[in-house]
Amino acid sequence: AQSVAQPEDQVNVAEGNPLTVKCTYSVSGNPYLFWYVQYPNRGLQFLLKYITGDNLVKGSYGFEAEFNKSQTSFHLKKPSALVSDSALYFCAVSELDDTGTASKLTFGTGTRLQVTL
Amino acid sequence: GAVVSQHPSWVICKSGTSVKIECRSLDFQATTMFWYRQFPKQSLMLMATSNEGSKATYEQGVEKDKFLINHASLTLSTLTVTSAHPEDSSFYICSATPGQGAPGYTFGSGTRLTVV
């Protein structure tokens, strides 16, 4: 069974500082990894995904994530945080089944990012 | 890019009534759609997976007679909460994917259901 862990309920960072939101995963096959952001009472907005290829994935709004197979991690990073980045961030994993169909997404518990001036 | 439209964005209903939530893929054919439920300050809990033209697959603990899912076309899935009760109040989010090949999931904007 696939699973995702986000060990931090909340991350606090000052505007202009780099931020990291941690994520580790567990799957039986090749992982497909995603980061989403959620603002209050809204759906999920896609930030980035890792399917294959370069371990460093660049996404929307200046975010990036690094796939580390040996550590089974996919931490989200941004070099310089903005107050407007304050939101709830979800890491998710899926994999292809035997028919080549995308399996369900399994989400982590979410990490609230708080960026202050 | 891929767009999924979900509506209504919010709904208030009386206990005992039924509520239908629609999820439409606007610019792609969604062979698979997923329905999630999210409690305040919690993660998304997958309720069911629906494939066009077949019965939905429900996750353990989700009452299929209470949460009716229909995926009659490649662009539309509906979730009907039957005989709603206050404990069904929650944020419901749908997601759609073309299915085959490398996964790409697009989410609707969510529906806030309040049962009074």
Chai-1 contact restraints between the chains, C-beta under 6 A:
chainA,res_idxA,chainB,res_idxB,connection_type,confidence,min_distance_angstrom,max_distance_angstrom,comment,restraint_id
A,Y32,B,P103,contact,1.0,0.0,6.0,A-B,restraint_1
A,G43,B,I93,contact,1.0,0.0,6.0,A-B,restraint_2
A,G43,B,F107,contact,1.0,0.0,6.0,A-B,restraint_3
A,G43,B,G108,contact,1.0,0.0,6.0,A-B,restraint_4
A,G43,B,S109,contact,1.0,0.0,6.0,A-B,restraint_5
A,G43,B,G110,contact,1.0,0.0,6.0,A-B,restraint_6
A,L44,B,F107,contact,1.0,0.0,6.0,A-B,restraint_7
A,I51,B,A102,contact,1.0,0.0,6.0,A-B,restraint_8
A,S94,B,P103,contact,1.0,0.0,6.0,A-B,restraint_9
A,G100,B,Q100,contact,1.0,0.0,6.0,A-B,restraint_10
A,T101,B,G99,contact,1.0,0.0,6.0,A-B,restraint_11
A,A102,B,T97,contact,1.0,0.0,6.0,A-B,restraint_12
A,A102,B,P103,contact,1.0,0.0,6.0,A-B,restraint_13
A,K104,B,L46,contact,1.0,0.0,6.0,A-B,restraint_14
A,K104,B,T49,contact,1.0,0.0,6.0,A-B,restraint_15
A,L105,B,Y105,contact,1.0,0.0,6.0,A-B,restraint_16
A,F107,B,S43,contact,1.0,0.0,6.0,A-B,restraint_17
A,F107,B,L44,contact,1.0,0.0,6.0,A-B,restraint_18
A,T109,B,S43,contact,1.0,0.0,6.0,A-B,restraint_19
A,G110,B,S43,contact,1.0,0.0,6.0,A-B,restraint_20
